[in-house]
Each structure stands twice: as structure tokens, then as C-alpha cells.
Amino acid sequence: MVVEDVAEGRTARKRRAIIEAATEVFLQHGYLGASMDQVAAMAAVSKQTVYKQFADKEHLFAEIIVGRTAVLGDRLADLYATLDDAEDVRPALREVGRQLLESLSRPDVLRLRRLVIAEADRFPEVSGTWWERAFHPSLVLLGEALERMADRGLLRELGDPTLAAYHFAGLVMYKPMNRMMFAGSAAVTPPVELAHLADSATDVFLAAYGR
């Protein structure tokens, strides 16, 4: 029993090392430029071990996207849940906007997002998980949080809570995310500007949805 547990722990550590190494290899070289040999070398395991864990490069790529998507989705869900404790809608939404931009403008998130977009035509089902399991569900959750705020009288009645969430996220994200996606990681927007954009987006959102 103890031997089995140790073996299982060793296998899990190797799998985690492979995923971490593969993520860096894919980000550095793109899907086409990445190889299982590079992944094995960076993970300090044999190529046979890589193939034992993952049938091929496509399955390894899918594992990375799904795993990172789940982490991002959980992070955003926790952020939106903070609105349930809000008593003043404006500072609460401003903070959510700031934290949303901070989470999505992290270099590792931006690099992975570019990779997902670049491979969307090649692997639509894999790349689609970014939308289906992270971004859209997180905005459904944001819409539900906004609806609860409306029920408490902090916002006007929302005919379509999810659409309202998209309006808020669009106001917050459009300028800085497009800039960083097209201009590269070196074009990261300074925190003070991100805060200003989040605050301004909140003001515009409340002009339409505020009481």
C-alpha cells in the first residue's frame, strides 16, 4: 500500500513536471514548433515517460488548455463572489474591474491566450474550451452576482443579467486587452492606467444600470 502511494505520488509529480514544461515549450515555440523531445528535456524525463502520460502532442496541448482554463475560471468566480458582500455598488464594481484586468493582463495569461487564438482553426474544440469553460461561464456568474445586487436595490432590474455582465466586462477590457494582445507583452498597461480604465468603465456601466 505504501509502495503504491509512493509510486502514485511520483507519477503525479512527473505528470505535473511534463505539463509545466510543455506549457513553456508551447508558449516559446508555438504548437507547430514544439516537440515532445523538447518537452521531455525540459521536464527532465524520458520521451517514453511523456508518451506514457499523453498519447501525442495534441492531447498534451489539450491538457494544458483545459487545466489553465479551469484555474482562470475558478479565480474569476472567486472574484465575482465578492460582490455579494458589497453595500456600495460603485467601489465594489470598480474593484472587480481592477482585479479582472489584473488577472487577465498577467503575462502568462496573455501568452496562453495568444496561443489559443493562434490554434483555434487547427483545434477548435480544444481552443473553444477557453471560451466554454472559463470566460463565458465566468460572465454568467458575474451576471448572477449583478442580479443579486439588483435584488438588493443596488442596481436597476436586469432584463438579461449575462448581457449586463458582458457590457461591464467589455467596457473594462476592450482597450487594454486589445493593446496587449496585438502589441505583445512589452505593451502591458501600467497599473495606474488599468485602475483608471476600470473606474471609468464602472461609471459608464452605472449610467446605464445604476439605480
C-alpha positions in Angstrom: 0.0 0.0 0.0 2.8 2.4 1.0 4.7 1.5 -2.1 1.7 2.1 -4.3 1.1 5.5 -2.7 4.8 6.5 -3.3 4.6 5.4 -6.9 1.4 7.3 -7.4 3.0 10.4 -6.0 6.0 10.0 -8.2 3.7 9.6 -11.3 1.7 12.7 -10.3 4.9 14.8 -9.9 6.2 13.6 -13.3 2.9 14.5 -14.9 2.9 17.9 -13.3 6.5 18.5 -14.5 5.6 17.5 -18.0 2.6 19.9 -18.1 4.7 22.8 -16.8 7.5 22.1 -19.2 5.1 21.6 -22.1 3.4 24.9 -21.3 6.7 26.8 -21.6 7.7 24.9 -24.8 4.3 25.7 -26.5 4.5 29.3 -25.4 8.0 29.7 -26.7 7.7 27.8 -29.9 4.0 27.7 -30.8 2.2 24.4 -31.4 3.9 23.6 -34.7 7.4 24.4 -33.4 7.1 22.5 -30.2 8.3 18.9 -30.0 7.9 16.1 -27.5 11.7 15.9 -27.3 11.8 19.5 -26.1 9.1 18.8 -23.5 10.9 15.7 -22.2 14.2 17.5 -22.0 12.7 20.5 -20.1 10.8 18.2 -17.7 13.9 16.1 -17.1 12.1 12.9 -18.1 12.4 10.4 -20.9 10.3 10.8 -24.1 8.8 7.4 -23.3 7.5 8.9 -20.0 5.9 11.8 -21.8 4.1 9.4 -24.2 3.1 7.2 -21.3 1.2 10.2 -19.8 0.0 11.8 -23.0 -0.8 9.9 -26.3 0.5 12.7 -28.5 1.2 16.4 -28.8 -2.4 17.2 -29.4 -3.5 15.5 -26.2 -0.8 17.3 -24.2 -1.8 20.7 -25.7 -5.5 20.0 -24.8 -4.5 19.1 -21.2 -2.7 22.4 -20.8 -5.6 24.5 -22.2 -8.2 22.7 -20.1 -6.1 22.9 -16.9 -5.2 26.6 -17.3 -8.8 27.4 -18.2 -10.1 25.8 -15.1 -7.7 27.7 -12.9 -8.6 31.0 -14.5 -12.3 30.2 -14.3 -12.0 29.5 -10.5 -10.1 32.7 -10.0 -12.7 34.8 -11.7 -15.6 33.0 -9.9 -14.0 33.9 -6.5 -13.6 37.5 -7.7 -17.3 37.9 -8.7 -18.5 36.3 -5.4 -17.1 39.3 -3.5 -20.0 41.4 -4.9 -22.4 39.5 -2.6 -20.9 41.4 0.4 -21.0 44.8 -1.3 -23.0 47.6 0.3 -21.9 50.4 -2.1 -22.1 49.3 -5.7 -19.6 51.8 -7.3 -16.4 50.9 -5.3 -17.3 47.2 -5.4 -17.6 47.2 -9.2 -14.5 49.3 -9.5 -12.5 46.8 -7.5 -13.9 43.9 -9.6 -12.9 45.7 -12.7 -9.4 46.3 -11.5 -9.0 42.7 -10.3 -10.4 41.4 -13.6 -7.8 43.5 -15.6 -5.0 42.4 -13.3 -5.9 38.7 -13.7 -6.3 38.9 -17.5 -3.2 41.1 -18.1 -0.8 38.7 -16.4 2.0 37.8 -18.9 1.3 34.0 -18.6 -2.4 34.5 -19.3 -1.8 36.8 -22.2 0.8 34.4 -23.8 -1.5 31.4 -23.4 -4.5 33.4 -24.8 -2.5 34.2 -27.9 -1.6 30.6 -28.3 -5.2 29.5 -28.0 -6.3 32.1 -30.6 -3.4 31.1 -33.0 -4.5 27.4 -32.9 -8.3 28.0 -32.9 -8.7 26.8 -36.5 -6.5 23.8 -36.1 -8.0 22.7 -32.8 -11.4 24.4 -32.5 -12.7 22.0 -29.8 -9.6 22.4 -27.7 -9.3 26.2 -28.1 -13.0 26.5 -27.6 -12.6 25.4 -24.0 -11.1 28.8 -23.2 -14.5 30.3 -24.1 -16.8 27.5 -23.0 -15.2 26.6 -19.6 -13.7 29.9 -18.5 -14.7 33.2 -20.0 -18.4 32.7 -20.8 -19.3 30.7 -17.6 -17.5 33.3 -15.5 -19.6 36.1 -17.0 -22.7 34.0 -16.4 -21.6 34.0 -12.7 -20.9 37.7 -12.9 -24.4 38.3 -14.3 -25.9 36.3 -11.4 -23.9 38.4 -8.9 -25.2 41.6 -10.6 -28.7 40.2 -10.5 -28.4 39.6 -6.7 -27.2 43.2 -6.4 -30.3 44.3 -8.3 -32.5 42.3 -5.9 -30.9 44.2 -3.1 -31.7 47.5 -4.7 -28.1 48.4 -5.7 -28.8 48.2 -9.5 -31.9 48.5 -11.6 -33.8 45.4 -12.6 -31.7 43.5 -15.2 -33.6 42.0 -18.1 -30.6 40.0 -19.2 -28.0 39.6 -16.4 -25.5 37.8 -18.5 -25.7 40.5 -21.2 -25.2 43.1 -18.5 -22.1 41.2 -17.4 -20.8 41.3 -20.9 -21.4 45.0 -21.1 -19.4 45.5 -17.9 -16.5 43.3 -19.0 -16.4 44.8 -22.4 -16.2 48.3 -21.0 -13.4 47.2 -18.7 -11.4 45.1 -21.0 -11.6 46.3 -24.6 -8.9 48.9 -24.8 -6.1 47.4 -22.6 -6.7 43.8 -23.7 -6.6 44.6 -27.4 -3.5 46.7 -26.9 -1.7 43.9 -25.1 -2.9 41.2 -27.4 -1.7 42.9 -30.5 1.4 44.8 -29.3 2.9 42.0 -27.2 3.8 41.5 -23.6 6.0 44.6 -23.6 2.9 46.7 -24.1 1.4 45.8 -20.7 -0.7 48.7 -19.5 0.6 50.4 -16.2 -1.4 49.6 -13.1 -2.5 53.2 -12.6 -4.0 53.2 -16.1 -5.7 49.9 -15.5 -7.3 51.3 -12.4 -8.4 54.4 -14.3 -10.0 52.3 -17.0 -11.8 50.1 -14.5 -13.1 53.2 -12.7 -14.3 54.8 -15.9 -15.9 51.6 -17.1 -17.8 51.3 -13.8 -19.1 54.9 -14.2 -20.3 54.2 -17.7 -21.9 50.9 -16.7 -23.7 52.5 -13.8 -25.0 55.3 -16.0 -27.0 52.5 -17.8 -27.6 50.0 -15.0 -27.5 52.1 -11.8 -30.5 53.0 -9.7 
